[in-house]
Amino acid sequence: MRALVVRRYGPPEVLELQQVADAQAKAGEVLIRVKAVGVNFADLLQRMGIYPGVPKPPFIPGLEIAGVVERTVEGARPGEGEPLKPGDAVMALTQFNAYAEWAAVPAAQVYRLPAGMTFADGAAIPVNYLTAYHSMFTMGNLRPGDRILIHGAAGGVGIAAVQLARAKGLVIFGTAGPAKQEYLRKIGVDHAIDYEKSDFVQIVRKFAPEGIEMVMDPIGGKSFGRSYKCLGPAGRLVVYGFSAASGPDGKRSWLRGLTALLQTPRFHPLKLMGQSVSVIGVNLGKIQSRSGLLRMELDELFQLYSAGKIKPVIGKTFPLEQGAAAHQYIHERKNIGKVLLSVR
Ligand SMILES: NC(=O)c1ccc[n+]([C@@H]2O[C@H](COP(=O)([O-])OP(=O)(O)OC[C@H]3O[C@@H](n4cnc5c(N)ncnc54)[C@H](OP(=O)(O)O)[C@@H]3O)[C@@H](O)[C@H]2O)c1
């Protein structure tokens, strides 16, 4: 089969289209003919060799796909509902091995697409929307009227969080670069913040002097400490990324990584208690072992999708063979919404 392979850790050009051995489904797995691949910021970190648990090169990167079931191997249990069968349209969370024509995935991580959902939407939903939903509602227990600050609000997870916040009746603060401000207002961000021009702590405190209920922060480094300053009593800081460690050139830099690490605050338990706030860590990769929980969250997301309350924004689709250009596009922060790879 054709696959995009990381030849060595490095910049986008290390992605190379190769002919590799076909994916083989083992017991309990489903073989999927891939139609669309979701490109995540995490894939960039995998390629650079700074993603937790990343294999040694050569390897096939990527975390999510949509496609058609080719066959299931005995013992493949898809969780609730009808067993999967050849021809079913599905989405799946993979651990690497997504940038290819075929993927073999444990059945528990495969979900049948609801009627009417395209492969593009199917590949754009799992990572972004599960991360946002799990953070905001399973862990965060947000209620209508609560105020949330969403960093990177025009990105993949960011737009998912904005749509979910609107569906729940939250007040939304959102940060993004200067070119994306107009877009933030268009999608219903109440307080669009250009982080190049304004200090987001000041803006949040101006409109909510007592502090807000949640900040979603995937930036890391000094951003975690500043986000924490936005919280009021019962506030929750969700830490779910460390984008500050990667730069626009797509090259690994120990200095940049170390600087971000040194700028990361420590949260003392007694201080958290004293201020009555929480710091919540979210890592979708870890939650995959709780497949029942993810399935419940996805069912809720499918209902919101069918009701027209959420809809992935596909920023740009590249053919599989142009995966390096897709990575470069995200490094340069050009994407609004999701970037996909289409597979012929
Ligand atoms: N923990 C989890 O399970 C989990 C799951 C999914 C994603 N994540 C994390 O969530 C973040 C967003 O992921 P995504 O796939 O949705 O990507 P994305 O938001 O679609 O793309 C990255 C965007 O982040 C913004 N950004 C802000 N500061 C940045 C910086 N220092 N370096 C690079 N980009 C910066 C840029 O938008 P502006 O132009 O507006 O600055 C950029 O366009 C990443 O950190 C990712 O690792 C974590």
The ligand as a Gaussian input file, in Angstrom:
#p B3LYP/6-31G(d) Opt

LIG

0 1
 N       -4.189000      16.567000      24.920000
 C       -4.850000      16.105000      23.887000
 O       -5.415000      15.019000      23.932000
 C       -4.901000      16.940000      22.639000
 C       -5.761000      16.588000      21.599000
 C       -5.810000      17.410000      20.468000
 C       -4.993000      18.536000      20.385000
 N       -4.160000      18.830000      21.411000
 C       -3.316000      20.042000      21.355000
 O       -4.142000      21.148000      21.069000
 C       -3.420000      22.118000      20.310000
 C       -4.206000      22.462000      19.056000
 O       -4.219000      21.321000      18.218000
 P       -4.949000      21.343000      16.798000
 O       -4.643000      20.037000      16.157000
 O       -6.355000      21.760000      16.957000
 O       -4.099000      22.462000      16.009000
 P       -4.603000      23.832000      15.416000
 O       -5.165000      24.639000      16.531000
 O       -5.512000      23.563000      14.275000
 O       -3.299000      24.535000      14.855000
 C       -2.409000      25.220000      15.636000
 C       -2.831000      26.681000      15.902000
 O       -2.425000      27.017000      17.247000
 C       -2.191000      28.395000      17.334000
 N       -0.977000      28.663000      18.127000
 C       -0.928000      29.473000      19.190000
 N        0.281000      29.474000      19.711000
 C        1.052000      28.670000      18.983000
 C        2.413000      28.302000      19.049000
 N        3.220000      28.744000      19.995000
 N        2.870000      27.455000      18.119000
 C        2.045000      26.984000      17.157000
 N        0.741000      27.297000      17.058000
 C        0.247000      28.149000      17.961000
 C       -2.045000      28.911000      15.908000
 O       -3.177000      29.710000      15.667000
 P       -3.055000      31.304000      15.759000
 O       -2.678000      31.783000      14.419000
 O       -4.391000      31.760000      16.189000
 O       -1.987000      31.580000      16.784000
 C       -2.103000      27.666000      15.037000
 O       -2.797000      27.891000      13.829000
 C       -2.023000      21.509000      20.089000
 O       -1.161000      21.952000      21.107000
 C       -2.265000      20.025000      20.260000
 O       -1.099000      19.321000      20.598000
 C       -4.096000      18.054000      22.517000

